[in-house]
Amino acid sequence: MTVILKTEGLNKVYRLGGFAQSRQIHALNDVNITVESDKPVVIAIVGESGSGKTTLAKTLLRLETPTSGRAIVYDKVVAGSGATPSRKDFLGLVQPIFQNPFEAFSRYRPVDAYLNETARRVAGMDNDQAEVAVAEALTSVGLNYGDIRGKYTGQFSGGELQRISVARALIPQPKLIVADEPVSMIDASRRMIIINLFKKLRDEAGRSFLYITHDLATAYYISDFVAVMNKGQVVEFGPARQVMSDPQHAYTRLLLDSIPTIRHRWRPRAAAALG
């Protein structure tokens, strides 16, 4: 079994204020997660704003340094004590997809320039190899290179830009893609395109995903494992179906109860009136 993701006593403490009135914020509080599998998986991290899920994502992306503990991705220590991969090796192992696709690219530069730059600088390709890799990555997310070339962010919808972000993340062929609220800034009618794309890339391209979200419905739909976070702690973790169908923690039950449902009794008289 491969250790796809493992956090061991992961802590992140922020110190706020001056010397006389300093206080500590425990953004991550002894986070322990272990996911082992022989095949790629989607791991959902769910919780309300301020639960620590984004701090966990940033720690795994090396955008934050843990106060203590460590994180392992595909058997390699990527954060904390004993972290070994170089920056280049790390970027070939873990890639991000951020929340707002309009902030992932400068509006003053064609978006395909970023994809080519990733291919050359991160994946170490020459110009010809980069062209091929960018075209293949765009095809894998349902886009055509000819329709992207030379265009700027303002010429795309949020959903299209997020698919371009996914293509960019795929170019170095990472083992794990960390997606932080990747559909929250996208029109609701287009969100499932991204969600289903993640499932396709897991099944067909062999990529694992860490899916950060506050939306339990999509977490249940897409994920193999779910970790529920509250106040910097993982309060419940396990296979998605088990966590969602038989929650053991009161906070998980509270989140599940907050999902809107439609309760309507379909009466024969109403059906006849419509028919």
C-alpha positions as CSV (number, residue, x, y, z in Angstrom):
1,M,0.0,0.0,0.0
2,T,1.2,3.5,-0.9
3,V,1.0,6.3,1.7
4,I,-0.8,8.8,-0.4
5,L,-1.2,11.3,2.4
6,K,-0.2,11.2,6.1
7,T,0.0,14.0,8.6
8,E,1.7,13.3,11.9
9,G,0.9,15.7,14.8
10,L,0.7,18.6,12.4
11,N,0.4,22.0,14.2
12,K,0.4,25.5,13.0
13,V,0.3,28.3,15.6
14,Y,0.1,32.0,14.7
15,R,1.2,34.6,17.2
16,L,-0.7,37.8,17.1
17,G,-0.2,41.1,18.8
18,G,2.7,42.7,20.6
19,F,4.8,41.4,23.4
20,A,2.5,42.7,26.2
21,Q,-0.7,41.5,24.5
22,S,0.3,38.6,22.3
23,R,-2.0,35.7,21.8
24,Q,-1.9,32.4,19.9
25,I,-4.2,31.1,17.2
26,H,-4.0,27.3,16.7
27,A,-4.9,27.1,13.0
28,L,-3.9,23.4,13.0
29,N,-4.1,21.4,16.2
30,D,-2.5,18.0,16.2
31,V,-3.8,17.0,12.8
32,N,-3.4,13.2,12.1
33,I,-4.6,11.8,8.9
34,T,-3.5,8.6,7.1
35,V,-4.6,7.6,3.7
36,E,-3.1,4.4,2.2
37,S,-4.2,3.0,-1.2
38,D,-3.0,1.1,-4.2
39,K,-4.9,3.4,-6.5
40,P,-5.4,7.1,-6.8
41,V,-8.0,8.6,-4.5
42,V,-9.9,11.9,-3.8
43,I,-9.6,13.0,-0.2
44,A,-12.1,15.7,0.9
45,I,-11.4,18.1,3.7
46,V,-14.6,19.7,4.9
47,G,-15.5,22.3,7.4
48,E,-16.7,25.8,8.0
49,S,-14.7,28.9,7.4
50,G,-11.9,29.1,10.0
51,S,-11.9,25.4,10.5
52,G,-8.2,25.1,9.4
53,K,-8.8,23.3,6.1
54,T,-7.1,26.0,4.0
55,T,-4.2,26.2,6.4
56,L,-3.8,22.5,6.0
57,A,-3.8,22.9,2.2
58,K,-1.2,25.7,2.4
59,T,1.0,23.6,4.6
60,L,0.9,20.7,2.1
61,L,1.7,23.2,-0.7
62,R,4.7,24.6,1.3
63,L,3.0,28.0,1.5
64,E,3.0,27.7,5.3
65,T,5.6,26.1,7.5
66,P,4.2,23.9,10.3
67,T,5.0,24.8,13.9
68,S,5.5,21.1,14.6
69,G,4.8,17.7,13.0
70,R,5.2,16.7,9.4
71,A,3.3,15.8,6.3
72,I,4.0,12.9,3.9
73,V,2.8,12.7,0.3
74,Y,3.3,9.5,-1.7
75,D,5.9,8.2,0.8
76,K,7.9,11.5,0.8
77,V,8.1,14.0,3.6
78,V,7.0,17.3,2.1
79,A,6.5,19.5,5.1
80,G,7.9,19.7,8.6
81,S,10.8,17.9,10.1
82,G,12.7,15.7,7.7
83,A,11.2,17.3,4.5
84,T,13.5,16.1,1.7
85,P,12.2,17.0,-1.9
86,S,13.9,19.9,-3.6
87,R,11.6,22.7,-4.8
88,K,11.7,21.2,-8.4
89,D,11.0,17.7,-7.2
90,F,8.2,18.9,-4.9
91,L,6.5,20.7,-7.8
92,G,6.6,17.5,-9.8
93,L,4.9,15.7,-6.9
94,V,2.3,18.2,-5.7
95,Q,0.5,20.9,-7.7
96,P,-2.2,23.4,-6.6
97,I,-5.5,24.6,-8.0
98,F,-6.7,27.7,-6.2
99,Q,-10.1,29.1,-5.4
100,N,-10.3,32.0,-7.8
101,P,-9.2,31.2,-11.3
102,F,-9.2,34.9,-12.2
103,E,-6.4,35.5,-9.7
104,A,-4.4,32.5,-10.9
105,F,-3.4,34.3,-14.1
106,S,-2.5,37.9,-14.8
107,R,-4.9,39.7,-17.0
108,Y,-1.9,41.3,-18.8
109,R,-0.5,38.0,-20.1
110,P,-2.0,35.3,-22.3
111,V,-3.0,32.3,-20.3
112,D,-1.2,29.8,-22.5
113,A,2.1,31.5,-21.6
114,Y,1.7,30.2,-18.1
115,L,1.1,26.7,-19.3
116,N,4.2,26.8,-21.5
117,E,6.2,28.3,-18.6
118,T,5.1,25.4,-16.3
119,A,6.2,22.9,-18.9
120,R,9.6,24.4,-19.4
121,R,10.5,25.5,-15.9
122,V,8.8,23.0,-13.7
123,A,8.8,19.9,-16.0
124,G,12.1,20.7,-17.7
125,M,10.8,20.4,-21.2
126,D,12.2,22.1,-24.3
127,N,9.9,24.3,-26.5
128,D,8.7,21.5,-28.7
129,Q,8.0,19.2,-25.8
130,A,6.2,22.0,-24.0
131,E,3.9,22.6,-27.0
132,V,2.9,18.9,-27.0
133,A,2.4,18.7,-23.2
134,V,0.3,21.8,-23.1
135,A,-1.9,20.6,-25.9
136,E,-2.4,17.2,-24.2
137,A,-3.2,18.8,-20.9
138,L,-5.8,21.0,-22.4
139,T,-7.3,18.1,-24.3
140,S,-7.6,16.1,-21.1
141,V,-9.8,18.9,-19.6
142,G,-11.9,19.2,-22.7
143,L,-10.3,22.3,-24.2
144,N,-8.6,22.9,-27.5
145,Y,-5.1,24.5,-27.6
146,G,-6.1,26.5,-30.7
147,D,-9.0,28.1,-28.8
148,I,-6.7,29.1,-25.9
149,R,-3.6,30.3,-27.6
150,G,-2.9,34.1,-27.2
151,K,-6.1,34.8,-25.2
152,Y,-6.4,36.6,-21.9
153,T,-8.4,35.9,-18.8
154,G,-11.2,38.3,-19.7
155,Q,-11.9,36.2,-22.8
156,F,-12.9,33.1,-20.7
157,S,-15.6,32.2,-18.2
158,G,-14.7,31.2,-14.7
159,G,-15.4,27.6,-15.5
160,E,-13.1,27.7,-18.5
161,L,-10.3,29.4,-16.6
162,Q,-10.6,26.8,-13.8
163,R,-10.2,24.0,-16.4
164,I,-7.1,25.8,-17.7
165,S,-5.8,25.9,-14.1
166,V,-6.4,22.1,-13.9
167,A,-4.5,21.7,-17.2
168,R,-1.6,23.7,-15.9
169,A,-1.5,21.5,-12.7
170,L,-1.4,18.4,-14.9
171,I,1.6,19.3,-17.0
172,P,4.3,18.3,-14.4
173,Q,2.3,15.0,-14.0
174,P,2.0,15.3,-10.2
175,K,0.9,12.5,-7.9
176,L,-1.3,14.8,-5.8
177,I,-3.3,17.9,-6.8
178,V,-4.4,20.1,-3.9
179,A,-7.7,21.9,-4.9
180,D,-8.7,24.6,-2.4
181,E,-12.5,25.4,-2.9
182,P,-12.1,25.0,-6.7
183,V,-15.7,25.5,-7.6
184,S,-16.8,28.2,-5.1
185,M,-16.1,31.0,-7.6
186,I,-17.8,29.3,-10.5
187,D,-21.3,29.6,-11.7
188,A,-23.5,26.9,-10.1
189,S,-24.5,25.5,-13.5
190,R,-20.8,24.8,-14.3
191,R,-19.5,23.4,-11.1
192,M,-20.2,19.7,-11.8
193,I,-18.0,20.0,-14.9
194,I,-15.0,20.6,-12.7
195,I,-16.2,18.0,-10.1
196,N,-16.7,15.3,-12.8
197,L,-13.3,16.3,-14.3
198,F,-11.6,15.4,-11.0
199,K,-13.2,12.0,-11.0
200,K,-12.2,11.4,-14.6
201,L,-8.6,12.4,-13.9
202,R,-8.5,10.1,-10.8
203,D,-9.8,7.2,-12.8
204,E,-8.2,7.7,-16.2
205,A,-5.0,9.8,-15.5
206,G,-4.1,8.3,-12.1
207,R,-4.1,11.6,-10.2
208,S,-5.0,11.8,-6.5
209,F,-6.8,15.0,-5.3
210,L,-7.1,16.8,-1.9
211,Y,-10.4,18.5,-2.3
212,I,-10.9,21.4,0.2
213,T,-14.5,22.4,0.5
214,H,-17.4,23.5,2.8
215,D,-19.9,21.7,0.5
216,L,-20.6,18.2,1.9
217,A,-22.8,17.3,-1.0
218,T,-20.0,17.5,-3.5
219,A,-17.6,16.0,-1.0
220,Y,-19.8,12.9,-0.7
221,Y,-20.2,12.7,-4.5
222,I,-16.5,12.9,-5.4
223,S,-14.5,11.6,-2.5
224,D,-13.1,8.3,-1.4
225,F,-12.2,9.6,2.1
226,V,-13.5,12.5,4.1
227,A,-11.8,14.4,7.0
228,V,-14.1,16.8,8.9
229,M,-12.3,19.8,10.5
230,N,-13.4,22.1,13.3
231,K,-11.3,24.7,15.1
232,G,-8.1,23.3,13.7
233,Q,-8.8,19.7,14.6
234,V,-9.8,16.7,12.6
235,V,-12.9,15.6,14.5
236,E,-13.9,12.8,12.1
237,F,-12.1,10.9,9.4
238,G,-12.8,7.8,7.3
239,P,-14.3,6.4,4.0
240,A,-16.7,9.0,2.6
241,R,-19.7,6.7,2.6
242,Q,-19.1,5.7,6.2
243,V,-18.6,9.3,7.5
244,M,-21.6,10.6,5.6
245,S,-24.1,7.8,6.3
246,D,-23.1,7.1,9.9
247,P,-21.4,10.2,11.4
248,Q,-20.0,9.7,14.9
249,H,-19.2,13.3,15.9
250,A,-21.8,15.9,16.8
251,Y,-20.1,18.5,14.5
252,T,-20.3,16.2,11.5
253,R,-24.0,15.6,12.2
254,L,-24.5,19.4,12.5
255,L,-22.9,19.9,9.1
256,L,-25.0,17.2,7.5
257,D,-28.2,18.6,9.0
258,S,-27.4,22.0,7.4
259,I,-27.5,20.6,3.9
260,P,-30.8,21.9,2.2
261,T,-33.2,19.2,1.3
262,I,-36.6,19.2,-0.5
263,R,-39.3,17.3,1.2
264,H,-42.3,17.0,-0.9
265,R,-45.0,14.4,-1.0
266,W,-46.0,13.6,-4.6
267,R,-49.8,13.3,-4.5
268,P,-51.9,11.6,-7.2
269,R,-54.2,14.6,-7.4
270,A,-51.3,17.0,-8.0
271,A,-49.9,14.6,-10.6
272,A,-53.2,14.5,-12.5
273,A,-53.5,18.3,-12.5
274,L,-50.1,18.5,-14.2
275,G,-50.8,15.8,-16.6
